[in-house]
């Protein structure tokens, strides 16, 4: 599938989504889970070398595991990428019951995380589709709310705003 057609498909999916305002991945997953009648549960994991996230389907819920040792914006993108697999109708990564139980418990074996997260259960087209849809969701959210940007940009903008306000105050402007 060419990039233009892939983007058009993802934009069509995005038009059907109701993204919460203000946006955060947790509330979006809760809302989507309610709409689907099947919860989406988020689980941060540490030490996922290589891959950053995985979507696993169990009988009672959809589980999304994502790297906890990265920036909040990157975590959100990882979560939206995995949710995009779900929204696009892709099949979840196959994981054994033993691996799932180890991922769900706080004292799980780090080797299991390293074994499960790097698995590639999607075709290249499915990965591209999930990445495009996740990026489009973040674009829409950023366009709607300028505060929903990377922490570095927000911090820089805040400093510039305070600096401009103090300069205006020094000149007697308000």
N, C-alpha and C positions, 0 to 999 in steps of 0.2 A: 504494500500500500504506500502511495507517495505521501510526502509530508503535508501537502495541501489538503488532500482528502482526509488524512488522519486528524488534522487540526479542525476541519469542518465537523467531523463526527464528534470530537470532544467539545467543540463550541455548542453543538446541538444538545449534548448531554448537560452541559453547564447551564443552558437556558432553562432546563427543567428543574434545576436544583434551587432550593430555598436555603441560602447560606445565612446563618444567624448574624445579627448586627447588634452589638459588636461581635466580631467573629473570634472564636477560639475552637481549636480542633476537638477538644473534649465535648463541648456543647453540641457541635456539629455531629459528632458520632452518636451522642445520646439521642438527638433529634432523628437522625437517620435510622438508628436502631428501633425507635418507637414507630416510625413510619413502616418499617419492614417487619415489625413484630418479632424482632430478633436482636438482642443487644449486641453492641460492638464494644468490647472491653479493651482498654489500652493498658499495656504493660511495658514500662521502661526496663531495659536490660543494659548492663555494663559490659564492656569488653567485646563487642561484636566486631571482630576484625573482618574487614572486607565488606560485608553487606551491612546495611544500616537498619533494615526492618524486614518483617515478614508478616503475612496474613495467614492465620491458621483457622480453619473451620472445625468446630466441635459440635456435637449434637445440640447443645443448648445455646451457643453463642458464636460470634465471630471474634477472634482474638487478634489484636495487632500488637506485635512486639516491636519496639523501636529503641534506638540507641539513646541512652540517657546522658552520656558524656559528650554532648555536643550542644550547640547553641539552641535556644528556644525556637528560633525561626527554622533552623534545620530540622529539629524534632517535628515541628508542625508540617514541614514539607514531606518528611518521611511518612508520617501518619496519613497525610492526604494522598500520597503515592499509593500506599497500601489500600486505603479506602477506594481509590480510583480503580484498582483491580476488581474490587467487589462491585462497584457501580458499572463497570464495563462488562460484567458477566464472565470474567476470567475464572478459571478454576484455582482454588487455593493450593498452596504448596503442600505436597503430601508429607505428613509428619506422623510418626508412630505415637501410640498412646503413651508409651514410656517417655518419649521426648517431650510430649505435651505436659505430662505430670511434672517432669523435672523443671520445665520452664515456668510453671505456675507457682512453684513453691520458692520462698525466699532463700532457702539454703541449697538451691539447685547447683549442679555441677557446671562450672564455667565451660568445660569441654563440650557439654551438650549445646550450650548457646553457640559456641564456635562451629559446631557441626550443623546445627539447624539453620541459623541465619544465612550462611553463604549459599544455601541451596538455590539452584535456579530452576524454578518450576514453570516459568513463563517463556514464551517465545520472544524474540527480539521485538516483534510488532507489538505484543502485549506490553512489554516493558516501556516501549516508546509511547504507547497509548496512555498508560498509567502516568507516565512522567508529564506528558502534555496536559492531561486533564488536571493533575495536581498543580501544575504551573499556572494554568488558566484560572483555577480557583483562587490561588494566591494573588494573581493579577487583579481579579475582580474585587477581592477584599481590600487590597492596597489602594485601588482607585476610589473605592467607597469611603475609606477611612485613612487619611494620610498618616495617622499615628500607627497604623499597622504596617510598619516597615522594619527593616533590620534595626537591631538595638544600636548599632554604631551610627546609622543615619539619624535615628530619632534623637540620640544623645547630642550629636553635632547640631542638629536643627534647634534643639532646646537651648544649647549654649549660645547659638547665634541669636535666637529670639531674646534671651535674657540680656545679652550684650547690647543689642539694638535698643531694648527698653531702657537700659541704664544710661545709654548715651543720650536718648531722648529726654530722660529725667534730668541729666546734667545740663541740658540746654534749656530746661524749663518747659519742655513739651510733655503732654500727657496723652 
